[in-house]
Amino acid sequence: MDKLELKGKWNILKGKVKQAYADLTDDDLKYEEGKDDELLGRLQEKTGKTKDDLVKWLKDLG
């Protein structure tokens, strides 16, 4: 998932991610342009998934 694709779909994906992981906070899911790796790092920490698994999972959600 490239940066533009993530940025454009993030509001939709964020809701789906929160449904799957209710313990994630809005701060955990905060998207800032140019900080994709930080977002993925927070998600990795909370979900226990690898970066590649997260990217695949997010693509599948979208």
JOURHU-V183186 format. One record per helix or strand of 3 or more residues. SS is the DSSP state (H for helix, E for strand). FROM is the first residue (numbers start at 1). LEN is the number of residues. If there is no record, write none. Layout:
ss=SS from=FROM len=LEN
ss=SS from=FROM len=LEN
//
This chain:
ss=H from=3 len=18
ss=H from=36 len=12
ss=H from=51 len=11
//
